[in-house]
Amino acid sequence: MNLAAAAPVLRALPKTPRLPVLFVGHGSPLNAIEDGPYRRAWAALGTELGRREAKPRLILCISAHWVSRGSWLTAMERPKTIHDFGGFPQALFDQQYPAPGWPAAARDIQQHLQPTAVQLDQDQWGLDHGTWSVLKPMFPAADIPVMQLSLDANRSPAEHFALGQQLKGLRERGVLIVGSGNIVHNLRAVRRDAPPEQAFDWAREFDAHVQGQLLRGELAALAGYESLGAVARMAHPTAEHYWPLLVAAGAVEPREMPRFFNNGFQFAAISMRSVVWG
């Protein structure tokens, strides 16, 4: 079945020029408030996107920090700011990102994704730090509606990529698709004193492997990351920080070249490599 042809009209989202797709390595929540290179790069990208002829009408974020059984989409008028972490300074817990939701657009996207079953969340979730920590530096005015699409723990890597393919058409409806995770993410191995240019050999190997696939446009092959064996298991003891990359890559058009930024490591075991397509 041609899912794009079968999808109903997106009434709340008229046609626009195609927007980019982002994959953002978010790393430590402190990146949201510390004046470092990662936060500055996010702010610069937000300025760039705001200057484009086609500006985001809606931001759809796929965050590593919302893993569910089945697929869920936030559909509340005012999504709350979630502080889903512990052991950080009070200044981080004081952060708020009061971007509005857009329930009508959520209902349209729910229909657009058929036959994939997506449930609408009207009061439980909100915007977790995988979303607001990067969007607040990018779009500090918080005036663009934001919604989150959960990661379904029952999906295989290839199915996460396929979900991204279903989202592809939203780029021509004013929707900025943002995957937020990390290409390498192993909290058990972090070294807090490691500078950005230092990383474990296995972290560099996995990051370089993914970079090569992205440069060659071998996006579907990203789902086969587990074939790297021990290197993949070290890079991702659990997979939730890798899945947003698969969803974002699925929404990319053929021959769209990636542009990388934040190409360093945090704490030797977290790749901050981020990507823009389009």
N, C-alpha and C positions, 0 to 999 in steps of 0.2 A: 504494500500500500504506500502511496505517496503521502506521507504525513503532512507535508506543507500544503498540498492541494486539499487534503481532507479537513484541515483545520478551519474552524469557523472564522468569520471576520473579527478582527480585533477592534471593537467599536471605540474603546477608550484611547487607542493608540493608532492614529492615522499614519500614513506612510511618511518617511523622512529619508534623507541621505543616510547611507550606512554608517553606523557608529563603530568605534574600535571595540576590541575585546582586550581585557587586561587579565594577567595573572600577577598577583602581588605577593611577594614573600613578606609576611608580616613580622615574624620573629617575636621578640619580647614585647609585652604590652607597653613597656617603658618607652619604646620607640615613638609612641603617640604623643609624648609630652617632652621628651628630651630633644634638644636642638642638635641633632646629629645628621649625618649624611643621608640616612634612610628617610627620615622625616622631611628633610629638605627636598629630596628627589620626589616624594609624593606631592609636596606642595607645588613644585615646578610642573609636574604632570597635570595637576588640576588646573593650573593657570593655562597651560597649553590647550587642554580640552575645552576650557571656557571661552577661548578665543576662536575656536573653530566655527565655521558657518553652521554646522549641525551640532548643537549642544545637547547634552543628555536631558531627556524629558523624564526619565526614570532610571534608577540604578538597581539592577538585580544582582545581588551578591550571593555567591556560594562560598560559605565560610567553613573552614575545617572544624569549627567549634559548635556546629549544629549537626549532629549525627542522630538519625531517627530510624524507626522501623516504618518503612513506607516513606513516600515523598510528601513533604509539607511546604506550604508557601505562606509567608506572613501576609495577613489581609486586614490589619487593623488601621484605623485612622492615625493613631499616634503610637508607633512602636516604642517601647521603653528601651532605655540604654541598659544593657546587661553587663555587670562587672563579674565576669566568669573566671576569676583567678583569685589567688590568695598570696599573702606575704609581701605585698608591694606597698609603697608609700600611700598615705591618705590622699595625696594629690591625684593619684590615678583613679581612686574610687570616687573622687569628686567630679570626674569628667562626665559630661552629658553630651549627647548628640541628638538634638530634638528634630531630626528630619521627619517630615510627615510620611505616612503610608499612602496607599492608593487602592482601596478595596475594589473599585470597579475594574482597574487594570489587573488586579490579582485574579478576579473572576475570569477575565478575558484570557489571561495566560493559562489558567487552569484548563480552560476549554481548548486553547491552542495546543496544549501538550497531550491531548487525547490521542491514542487510547491509553497513554500512561496515566495511571490514577494519581492525582495530586490532591491532597486535602488542604483546605484553607484553615489557617490558624488565626483566630480572631482575638485571642486574649492570653496565650501562654508564653510565647517566645518574645521576640523583639529584635534588637540589634546587638549581637554579641561583639566581643572585642576584636574578633577576626574581621568584622565589618567596620565598626566605628573607629577603630584605631588607625585605619588607613584612610577612611573617607573624611574624617575630621580635618586632617592636614590638607587633603585634596580640595575639599569643598567646605570650607569653614562656615559659610553662611547657613549650611544645613537647610537650604531651600529647595533641594531636588528630592522628590519622593524616593524612598528606599524600601526595598523589600528583600527578604532572604528566602532562598530555596534550600531546603535541607539536603543533606547527603544521606541517602538511603543505605543503611548498613547491609541490606540484603542484596545490593547490586554488586556485580563483578566489576573489575576495572573497565572492561570493554563496554559494559552497560552504562557506566558513568560517562564515557566518551560519547556513546549513542544519545544520552540525554542532552549533552551539549549540542549535538547535531540538530535535535529538535528545537533548541533555543535559537539557532542561527538566524531564523527569520525575524526575530525580535530586534535585531540590530538595525533593521530598516523601518522600525517603529519608534525610534527615539530612545531605545533601551541600551544603556551601557552595561555590558555583562562583565562582572568582576569576580574572578576566582581568587580566593585569599587563603593561602596555605604556606608551604615551603617545599622546595624541590628536595631538600635534605632536612630531616627533622628527627633528631635523636636526643631527647632531653636527658637520657641516662648518661650520655657521654660528654655533656657540655663542660667546657673549661671557661669559667667566667673571666679569667685574666687573658684570654687569647685575643690578639689583635685581628682585625678583619682579614689580613693577608695570610693568616695561619689557619689550617684546617687539617683534620685527619686525612690520611691517604684515601680511605674508603669514601669519605665525603667528597673529596675532589674527583675521584673516579666516577661516582654516580652523577654528580653535577655535570661533569664534562660529557658523559654519555647522553644525558638528557639534552644538554645544549646542542650536541651534534644532531640528534633527531629533530629538534626544533629548526635548526638551520637548514636541514635537508628537506623539511616539510613532511617528515615521516610521522605525522601526528597520531594516526591510529596505532602505530607501533609503540607509542608511549604506554599503552595499556599492558604491554608485555614486560614491564619492568622487573617482575619477579624472576625472569630468566637470568638475571645477574646474580642470583643465588645469595651468598653471604654478604656481598656488597649491598644488595637491595635490602636485606634484612637489617643491616647496620644503619643504612640511610633511613629506613622506615620500620622501626619495631612494630608500629601500628600505622595503618595506611591513611588515616583521615586527613593528614596534611598534604598528601599527594593527590587525592581524589579531586580537589578543586582545579588542579592543573588539567586533568583529563576532561572535566566538564568545559573549561574555558577553551581548550584546544579543539574540542568537538564543534564549537561555534565558529571556528575559523574557516574562511573560504579558501579553496585551492589557490596556490601561488601567492597568498598573502605572506610577506616576509616578516619575521619577528624582529623587534627592536628591543635590546636588552638594557636594563639599568639595575643599579644596586647589585653589581656582580661580585659581591664579597660574601664572607661567612661571619656569622655571629656566634661567639663562644665555641668556635672550631667544629661544631656539629650541626649548625643550622645554616643552610644556604639561603641567602637573601636575594638570590637572582630573581628578577622580575622581568615581565615580558609585555610588550604592547604589539598587537596586530592591528593594522588598518590605520 
